[in-house]
Amino acid sequence: ARFLARGGPHETVEGADRARNVVIEFAALAAAQACYHSPEYQRAAAIRRQFANAEMVLVEGLGD
């Protein structure tokens, strides 16, 4: 996976605003799904949920 954005300046022009935005690129939707559902990530997510609210969407890209 590759981080495309991790926080930084942003402008919300429509919808709800978040103080921090993260965009991660995976090779394929299946890779993102496998990462999210992995036992390793679920352990980390359980800790994150104690301290932060999040919305997460896995989206298939356009391809090359």
N, CA, C and O atoms as a CHARMM CRD file, in Angstrom:
* protein
*
  256
    1    1 ALA  N      0.83400  -1.18200   0.00000 PROA 1      0.00000
    2    1 ALA  CA     0.00000   0.00000   0.00000 PROA 1      0.00000
    3    1 ALA  C      0.88200   1.24900   0.00000 PROA 1      0.00000
    4    1 ALA  O      2.03100   1.21900   0.44000 PROA 1      0.00000
    5    2 ARG  N      0.32900   2.32100  -0.49300 PROA 2      0.00000
    6    2 ARG  CA     1.05900   3.58600  -0.56800 PROA 2      0.00000
    7    2 ARG  C      0.16400   4.70100  -0.04400 PROA 2      0.00000
    8    2 ARG  O     -0.97600   4.86100  -0.48300 PROA 2      0.00000
    9    3 PHE  N      0.69900   5.47000   0.90300 PROA 3      0.00000
   10    3 PHE  CA    -0.03300   6.62500   1.44300 PROA 3      0.00000
   11    3 PHE  C      0.03100   7.76400   0.44200 PROA 3      0.00000
   12    3 PHE  O      1.12100   8.19500   0.06300 PROA 3      0.00000
   13    4 LEU  N     -1.11900   8.25700   0.01000 PROA 4      0.00000
   14    4 LEU  CA    -1.18500   9.39100  -0.91600 PROA 4      0.00000
   15    4 LEU  C     -1.40300  10.70200  -0.17500 PROA 4      0.00000
   16    4 LEU  O     -0.97700  11.75900  -0.64000 PROA 4      0.00000
   17    5 ALA  N     -2.06300  10.63500   0.97500 PROA 5      0.00000
   18    5 ALA  CA    -2.28700  11.83100   1.79800 PROA 5      0.00000
   19    5 ALA  C     -2.41100  11.38400   3.24500 PROA 5      0.00000
   20    5 ALA  O     -3.07900  10.39300   3.54300 PROA 5      0.00000
   21    6 ARG  N     -1.75600  12.12900   4.15500 PROA 6      0.00000
   22    6 ARG  CA    -1.85800  11.86600   5.59100 PROA 6      0.00000
   23    6 ARG  C     -1.95600  13.20500   6.29200 PROA 6      0.00000
   24    6 ARG  O     -0.94700  13.76700   6.71700 PROA 6      0.00000
   25    7 GLY  N     -3.15200  13.70800   6.41100 PROA 7      0.00000
   26    7 GLY  CA    -3.32100  15.00600   7.04400 PROA 7      0.00000
   27    7 GLY  C     -2.92300  16.11500   6.08100 PROA 7      0.00000
   28    7 GLY  O     -3.09600  15.98800   4.86900 PROA 7      0.00000
   29    8 GLY  N     -2.39900  17.18300   6.61900 PROA 8      0.00000
   30    8 GLY  CA    -1.97100  18.30300   5.79100 PROA 8      0.00000
   31    8 GLY  C     -3.10300  19.26900   5.50000 PROA 8      0.00000
   32    8 GLY  O     -4.26300  19.00900   5.82100 PROA 8      0.00000
   33    9 PRO  N     -2.75300  20.37300   4.89600 PROA 9      0.00000
   34    9 PRO  CA    -3.75700  21.39000   4.58300 PROA 9      0.00000
   35    9 PRO  C     -4.81900  20.82100   3.64500 PROA 9      0.00000
   36    9 PRO  O     -4.51500  20.03700   2.74700 PROA 9      0.00000
   37   10 HSD  N     -6.06300  21.22600   3.86700 PROA 10     0.00000
   38   10 HSD  CA    -7.14800  20.80200   2.99700 PROA 10     0.00000
   39   10 HSD  C     -8.26500  21.82900   3.05300 PROA 10     0.00000
   40   10 HSD  O     -8.31000  22.67000   3.95100 PROA 10     0.00000
   41   11 GLU  N     -9.15000  21.75100   2.09900 PROA 11     0.00000
   42   11 GLU  CA   -10.31200  22.63200   2.05500 PROA 11     0.00000
   43   11 GLU  C    -11.55200  21.77400   1.84700 PROA 11     0.00000
   44   11 GLU  O    -11.66000  21.07300   0.84100 PROA 11     0.00000
   45   12 THR  N    -12.47200  21.82300   2.77300 PROA 12     0.00000
   46   12 THR  CA   -13.73600  21.12200   2.62300 PROA 12     0.00000
   47   12 THR  C    -14.70300  22.04700   1.91200 PROA 12     0.00000
   48   12 THR  O    -15.05700  23.10400   2.43500 PROA 12     0.00000
   49   13 VAL  N    -15.13000  21.65600   0.72600 PROA 13     0.00000
   50   13 VAL  CA   -16.03000  22.51900  -0.04600 PROA 13     0.00000
   51   13 VAL  C    -17.47000  22.03600   0.00000 PROA 13     0.00000
   52   13 VAL  O    -18.37800  22.80700  -0.31000 PROA 13     0.00000
   53   14 GLU  N    -17.70700  20.78600   0.37500 PROA 14     0.00000
   54   14 GLU  CA   -19.06300  20.25700   0.55100 PROA 14     0.00000
   55   14 GLU  C    -19.00700  19.14400   1.58300 PROA 14     0.00000
   56   14 GLU  O    -18.00900  18.43000   1.67400 PROA 14     0.00000
   57   15 GLY  N    -20.07200  18.99000   2.35800 PROA 15     0.00000
   58   15 GLY  CA   -20.16100  17.89000   3.30900 PROA 15     0.00000
   59   15 GLY  C    -19.43100  18.15800   4.60500 PROA 15     0.00000
   60   15 GLY  O    -18.94700  19.26200   4.85800 PROA 15     0.00000
   61   16 ALA  N    -19.36300  17.11800   5.42000 PROA 16     0.00000
   62   16 ALA  CA   -18.74300  17.23200   6.74000 PROA 16     0.00000
   63   16 ALA  C    -17.22900  17.35400   6.63300 PROA 16     0.00000
   64   16 ALA  O    -16.60800  16.83200   5.70800 PROA 16     0.00000
   65   17 ASP  N    -16.66000  18.04600   7.59000 PROA 17     0.00000
   66   17 ASP  CA   -15.21300  18.27200   7.62800 PROA 17     0.00000
   67   17 ASP  C    -14.58600  17.35600   8.66900 PROA 17     0.00000
   68   17 ASP  O    -15.20000  17.05000   9.69100 PROA 17     0.00000
   69   18 ARG  N    -13.39600  16.93300   8.41100 PROA 18     0.00000
   70   18 ARG  CA   -12.56800  16.19100   9.37200 PROA 18     0.00000
   71   18 ARG  C    -11.25900  16.93900   9.53100 PROA 18     0.00000
   72   18 ARG  O    -10.75900  17.55500   8.59000 PROA 18     0.00000
   73   19 ALA  N    -10.71000  16.87600  10.73800 PROA 19     0.00000
   74   19 ALA  CA    -9.43300  17.55200  10.98700 PROA 19     0.00000
   75   19 ALA  C     -8.28700  16.84800  10.27200 PROA 19     0.00000
   76   19 ALA  O     -7.29800  17.48800   9.91300 PROA 19     0.00000
   77   20 ARG  N     -8.40500  15.54700  10.06200 PROA 20     0.00000
   78   20 ARG  CA    -7.32900  14.78900   9.43700 PROA 20     0.00000
   79   20 ARG  C     -7.93100  13.84400   8.40600 PROA 20     0.00000
   80   20 ARG  O     -8.92300  13.16800   8.67900 PROA 20     0.00000
   81   21 ASN  N     -7.33400  13.80000   7.23500 PROA 21     0.00000
   82   21 ASN  CA    -7.77400  12.92900   6.15200 PROA 21     0.00000
   83   21 ASN  C     -6.60000  12.07600   5.69100 PROA 21     0.00000
   84   21 ASN  O     -5.47800  12.56600   5.56500 PROA 21     0.00000
   85   22 VAL  N     -6.86200  10.80900   5.44400 PROA 22     0.00000
   86   22 VAL  CA    -5.82000   9.88800   4.99100 PROA 22     0.00000
   87   22 VAL  C     -6.34100   9.17300   3.74900 PROA 22     0.00000
   88   22 VAL  O     -7.47500   8.69400   3.73100 PROA 22     0.00000
   89   23 VAL  N     -5.51300   9.10400   2.71400 PROA 23     0.00000
   90   23 VAL  CA    -5.84900   8.37300   1.48900 PROA 23     0.00000
   91   23 VAL  C     -4.73400   7.36200   1.25200 PROA 23     0.00000
   92   23 VAL  O     -3.55900   7.72000   1.17100 PROA 23     0.00000
   93   24 ILE  N     -5.12400   6.08600   1.14100 PROA 24     0.00000
   94   24 ILE  CA    -4.15400   5.00800   0.93700 PROA 24     0.00000
   95   24 ILE  C     -4.49600   4.29000  -0.35600 PROA 24     0.00000
   96   24 ILE  O     -5.65300   3.94300  -0.59300 PROA 24     0.00000
   97   25 GLU  N     -3.50100   4.06800  -1.18500 PROA 25     0.00000
   98   25 GLU  CA    -3.68900   3.35700  -2.44800 PROA 25     0.00000
   99   25 GLU  C     -3.19800   1.92000  -2.29000 PROA 25     0.00000
  100   25 GLU  O     -2.08200   1.67900  -1.82900 PROA 25     0.00000
  101   26 PHE  N     -4.04200   0.98000  -2.67500 PROA 26     0.00000
  102   26 PHE  CA    -3.67500  -0.43200  -2.70400 PROA 26     0.00000
  103   26 PHE  C     -3.63000  -0.88300  -4.15600 PROA 26     0.00000
  104   26 PHE  O     -4.19700  -0.22600  -5.02900 PROA 26     0.00000
  105   27 ALA  N     -2.97200  -1.97900  -4.41500 PROA 27     0.00000
  106   27 ALA  CA    -2.85500  -2.49300  -5.78800 PROA 27     0.00000
  107   27 ALA  C     -4.21500  -2.88200  -6.35700 PROA 27     0.00000
  108   27 ALA  O     -4.42800  -2.79300  -7.56600 PROA 27     0.00000
  109   28 ALA  N     -5.13800  -3.31300  -5.49700 PROA 28     0.00000
  110   28 ALA  CA    -6.46500  -3.73200  -5.94200 PROA 28     0.00000
  111   28 ALA  C     -7.42900  -3.64200  -4.76600 PROA 28     0.00000
  112   28 ALA  O     -7.00800  -3.61800  -3.60900 PROA 28     0.00000
  113   29 LEU  N     -8.71700  -3.59300  -5.06500 PROA 29     0.00000
  114   29 LEU  CA    -9.73500  -3.55400  -4.02200 PROA 29     0.00000
  115   29 LEU  C     -9.59500  -4.76800  -3.10800 PROA 29     0.00000
  116   29 LEU  O     -9.73900  -4.64400  -1.89100 PROA 29     0.00000
  117   30 ALA  N     -9.32000  -5.92300  -3.67200 PROA 30     0.00000
  118   30 ALA  CA    -9.16800  -7.13900  -2.86700 PROA 30     0.00000
  119   30 ALA  C     -8.02400  -6.99500  -1.86700 PROA 30     0.00000
  120   30 ALA  O     -8.11500  -7.51000  -0.75300 PROA 30     0.00000
  121   31 ALA  N     -6.96600  -6.31300  -2.24100 PROA 31     0.00000
  122   31 ALA  CA    -5.83600  -6.09800  -1.32200 PROA 31     0.00000
  123   31 ALA  C     -6.24300  -5.18900  -0.17100 PROA 31     0.00000
  124   31 ALA  O     -5.84500  -5.42000   0.97100 PROA 31     0.00000
  125   32 ALA  N     -7.02800  -4.16000  -0.45700 PROA 32     0.00000
  126   32 ALA  CA    -7.51700  -3.25800   0.59900 PROA 32     0.00000
  127   32 ALA  C     -8.45500  -4.00600   1.54100 PROA 32     0.00000
  128   32 ALA  O     -8.39300  -3.83300   2.75900 PROA 32     0.00000
  129   33 GLN  N     -9.31400  -4.82800   0.97500 PROA 33     0.00000
  130   33 GLN  CA   -10.23800  -5.62000   1.79500 PROA 33     0.00000
  131   33 GLN  C     -9.47400  -6.60200   2.68100 PROA 33     0.00000
  132   33 GLN  O     -9.79100  -6.75100   3.86100 PROA 33     0.00000
  133   34 ALA  N     -8.48300  -7.26100   2.12400 PROA 34     0.00000
  134   34 ALA  CA    -7.68600  -8.21100   2.90100 PROA 34     0.00000
  135   34 ALA  C     -6.95700  -7.50600   4.03400 PROA 34     0.00000
  136   34 ALA  O     -6.88300  -8.02800   5.14600 PROA 34     0.00000
  137   35 CYS  N     -6.42300  -6.33100   3.76200 PROA 35     0.00000
  138   35 CYS  CA    -5.73500  -5.55800   4.79500 PROA 35     0.00000
  139   35 CYS  C     -6.70400  -5.18000   5.90000 PROA 35     0.00000
  140   35 CYS  O     -6.40900  -5.38400   7.07700 PROA 35     0.00000
  141   36 TYR  N     -7.85400  -4.63400   5.54000 PROA 36     0.00000
  142   36 TYR  CA    -8.82000  -4.18100   6.54100 PROA 36     0.00000
  143   36 TYR  C     -9.29700  -5.33600   7.41700 PROA 36     0.00000
  144   36 TYR  O     -9.41500  -5.18400   8.63300 PROA 36     0.00000
  145   37 HSD  N     -9.56500  -6.45800   6.82500 PROA 37     0.00000
  146   37 HSD  CA   -10.12700  -7.59300   7.55200 PROA 37     0.00000
  147   37 HSD  C     -9.07100  -8.47600   8.21900 PROA 37     0.00000
  148   37 HSD  O     -9.41200  -9.44400   8.89900 PROA 37     0.00000
  149   38 SER  N     -7.80400  -8.15000   8.02800 PROA 38     0.00000
  150   38 SER  CA    -6.74300  -8.97500   8.61900 PROA 38     0.00000
  151   38 SER  C     -6.76500  -8.88600  10.14300 PROA 38     0.00000
  152   38 SER  O     -7.14200  -7.85200  10.69600 PROA 38     0.00000
  153   39 PRO  N     -6.36800  -9.94500  10.81900 PROA 39     0.00000
  154   39 PRO  CA    -6.30400  -9.91900  12.28300 PROA 39     0.00000
  155   39 PRO  C     -5.36900  -8.81700  12.79600 PROA 39     0.00000
  156   39 PRO  O     -5.63100  -8.20700  13.83300 PROA 39     0.00000
  157   40 GLU  N     -4.28400  -8.57000  12.06700 PROA 40     0.00000
  158   40 GLU  CA    -3.32800  -7.54100  12.50100 PROA 40     0.00000
  159   40 GLU  C     -3.97200  -6.16100  12.49400 PROA 40     0.00000
  160   40 GLU  O     -3.84500  -5.40700  13.45900 PROA 40     0.00000
  161   41 TYR  N     -4.67700  -5.82300  11.38400 PROA 41     0.00000
  162   41 TYR  CA    -5.30600  -4.50800  11.33500 PROA 41     0.00000
  163   41 TYR  C     -6.45000  -4.42000  12.33500 PROA 41     0.00000
  164   41 TYR  O     -6.62700  -3.38000  12.96900 PROA 41     0.00000
  165   42 GLN  N     -7.21400  -5.46400  12.48900 PROA 42     0.00000
  166   42 GLN  CA    -8.34000  -5.41500  13.42400 PROA 42     0.00000
  167   42 GLN  C     -7.87300  -5.19200  14.85600 PROA 42     0.00000
  168   42 GLN  O     -8.56900  -4.53300  15.62900 PROA 42     0.00000
  169   43 ARG  N     -6.70500  -5.72700  15.23000 PROA 43     0.00000
  170   43 ARG  CA    -6.14800  -5.43900  16.56000 PROA 43     0.00000
  171   43 ARG  C     -5.78800  -3.96100  16.67200 PROA 43     0.00000
  172   43 ARG  O     -6.08900  -3.32400  17.68100 PROA 43     0.00000
  173   44 ALA  N     -5.14600  -3.41400  15.64300 PROA 44     0.00000
  174   44 ALA  CA    -4.78600  -1.99200  15.65600 PROA 44     0.00000
  175   44 ALA  C     -6.04300  -1.11700  15.63800 PROA 44     0.00000
  176   44 ALA  O     -6.09300  -0.09700  16.32600 PROA 44     0.00000
  177   45 ALA  N     -7.04700  -1.49900  14.86700 PROA 45     0.00000
  178   45 ALA  CA    -8.28800  -0.71800  14.77700 PROA 45     0.00000
  179   45 ALA  C     -9.01000  -0.67600  16.11500 PROA 45     0.00000
  180   45 ALA  O     -9.61500   0.33800  16.46100 PROA 45     0.00000
  181   46 ALA  N     -8.95300  -1.75800  16.86200 PROA 46     0.00000
  182   46 ALA  CA    -9.59900  -1.77600  18.18000 PROA 46     0.00000
  183   46 ALA  C     -8.99300  -0.72200  19.09000 PROA 46     0.00000
  184   46 ALA  O     -9.70500  -0.08500  19.86600 PROA 46     0.00000
  185   47 ILE  N     -7.68400  -0.53400  18.99900 PROA 47     0.00000
  186   47 ILE  CA    -7.01200   0.51300  19.78500 PROA 47     0.00000
  187   47 ILE  C     -7.41100   1.88500  19.26100 PROA 47     0.00000
  188   47 ILE  O     -7.74100   2.77500  20.04400 PROA 47     0.00000
  189   48 ARG  N     -7.38500   2.06500  17.93900 PROA 48     0.00000
  190   48 ARG  CA    -7.74800   3.35800  17.33100 PROA 48     0.00000
  191   48 ARG  C     -9.15000   3.77000  17.73400 PROA 48     0.00000
  192   48 ARG  O     -9.38900   4.94200  18.02500 PROA 48     0.00000
  193   49 ARG  N    -10.07000   2.83700  17.75600 PROA 49     0.00000
  194   49 ARG  CA   -11.46900   3.15400  18.07300 PROA 49     0.00000
  195   49 ARG  C    -11.64300   3.71300  19.48100 PROA 49     0.00000
  196   49 ARG  O    -12.63300   4.38900  19.76000 PROA 49     0.00000
  197   50 GLN  N    -10.70400   3.44200  20.35600 PROA 50     0.00000
  198   50 GLN  CA   -10.76700   3.98900  21.71200 PROA 50     0.00000
  199   50 GLN  C    -10.48900   5.48800  21.73700 PROA 50     0.00000
  200   50 GLN  O    -10.88400   6.17800  22.67700 PROA 50     0.00000
  201   51 PHE  N     -9.81200   5.99400  20.70900 PROA 51     0.00000
  202   51 PHE  CA    -9.33100   7.37200  20.73000 PROA 51     0.00000
  203   51 PHE  C     -9.82800   8.23900  19.57900 PROA 51     0.00000
  204   51 PHE  O     -9.69100   9.46100  19.63400 PROA 51     0.00000
  205   52 ALA  N    -10.39600   7.64500  18.54800 PROA 52     0.00000
  206   52 ALA  CA   -10.76400   8.43700  17.37100 PROA 52     0.00000
  207   52 ALA  C    -11.99600   7.85500  16.68800 PROA 52     0.00000
  208   52 ALA  O    -12.22000   6.64500  16.70300 PROA 52     0.00000
  209   53 ASN  N    -12.78200   8.73100  16.09700 PROA 53     0.00000
  210   53 ASN  CA   -13.88300   8.32700  15.22800 PROA 53     0.00000
  211   53 ASN  C    -13.37400   8.36500  13.80200 PROA 53     0.00000
  212   53 ASN  O    -12.52200   9.18400  13.45700 PROA 53     0.00000
  213   54 ALA  N    -13.89400   7.48200  12.98000 PROA 54     0.00000
  214   54 ALA  CA   -13.42700   7.45500  11.59500 PROA 54     0.00000
  215   54 ALA  C    -14.54600   6.99700  10.67600 PROA 54     0.00000
  216   54 ALA  O    -15.45500   6.27500  11.08400 PROA 54     0.00000
  217   55 GLU  N    -14.46000   7.42100   9.45500 PROA 55     0.00000
  218   55 GLU  CA   -15.24500   6.86100   8.36800 PROA 55     0.00000
  219   55 GLU  C    -14.23400   6.25600   7.40300 PROA 55     0.00000
  220   55 GLU  O    -13.21400   6.87500   7.09800 PROA 55     0.00000
  221   56 MET  N    -14.51000   5.06700   6.93200 PROA 56     0.00000
  222   56 MET  CA   -13.59200   4.39400   6.01900 PROA 56     0.00000
  223   56 MET  C    -14.38200   3.84700   4.85300 PROA 56     0.00000
  224   56 MET  O    -15.43000   3.23100   5.04600 PROA 56     0.00000
  225   57 VAL  N    -13.89700   4.06100   3.65000 PROA 57     0.00000
  226   57 VAL  CA   -14.53600   3.55600   2.44800 PROA 57     0.00000
  227   57 VAL  C    -13.46000   2.89800   1.59900 PROA 57     0.00000
  228   57 VAL  O    -12.40700   3.48500   1.34700 PROA 57     0.00000
  229   58 LEU  N    -13.73300   1.68000   1.16300 PROA 58     0.00000
  230   58 LEU  CA   -12.84000   0.99700   0.22000 PROA 58     0.00000
  231   58 LEU  C    -13.47700   1.13900  -1.14900 PROA 58     0.00000
  232   58 LEU  O    -14.63300   0.76300  -1.34000 PROA 58     0.00000
  233   59 VAL  N    -12.72200   1.68800  -2.11600 PROA 59     0.00000
  234   59 VAL  CA   -13.27100   2.00500  -3.42300 PROA 59     0.00000
  235   59 VAL  C    -12.36900   1.41200  -4.50400 PROA 59     0.00000
  236   59 VAL  O    -11.15000   1.57500  -4.46400 PROA 59     0.00000
  237   60 GLU  N    -12.97500   0.72600  -5.46500 PROA 60     0.00000
  238   60 GLU  CA   -12.18900   0.20800  -6.59400 PROA 60     0.00000
  239   60 GLU  C    -11.75200   1.36900  -7.47000 PROA 60     0.00000
  240   60 GLU  O    -12.55500   2.24100  -7.80400 PROA 60     0.00000
  241   61 GLY  N    -10.49200   1.37800  -7.83800 PROA 61     0.00000
  242   61 GLY  CA    -9.93600   2.45800  -8.65900 PROA 61     0.00000
  243   61 GLY  C    -10.25800   2.29700 -10.13400 PROA 61     0.00000
  244   61 GLY  O    -10.92700   1.34800 -10.54400 PROA 61     0.00000
  245   62 LEU  N     -9.77100   3.23600 -10.91600 PROA 62     0.00000
  246   62 LEU  CA   -10.01600   3.24600 -12.35400 PROA 62     0.00000
  247   62 LEU  C     -9.07000   2.33600 -13.11400 PROA 62     0.00000
  248   62 LEU  O     -9.33500   2.00000 -14.26800 PROA 62     0.00000
  249   63 GLY  N     -7.97000   1.93000 -12.49300 PROA 63     0.00000
  250   63 GLY  CA    -6.98800   1.11600 -13.19600 PROA 63     0.00000
  251   63 GLY  C     -6.01500   1.99200 -13.96400 PROA 63     0.00000
  252   63 GLY  O     -6.05000   3.22000 -13.87800 PROA 63     0.00000
  253   64 ASP  N     -5.16600   1.34600 -14.69900 PROA 64     0.00000
  254   64 ASP  CA    -4.13000   2.08400 -15.46400 PROA 64     0.00000
  255   64 ASP  C     -4.55800   2.35900 -16.86900 PROA 64     0.00000
  256   64 ASP  O     -3.80800   2.96400 -17.63500 PROA 64     0.00000
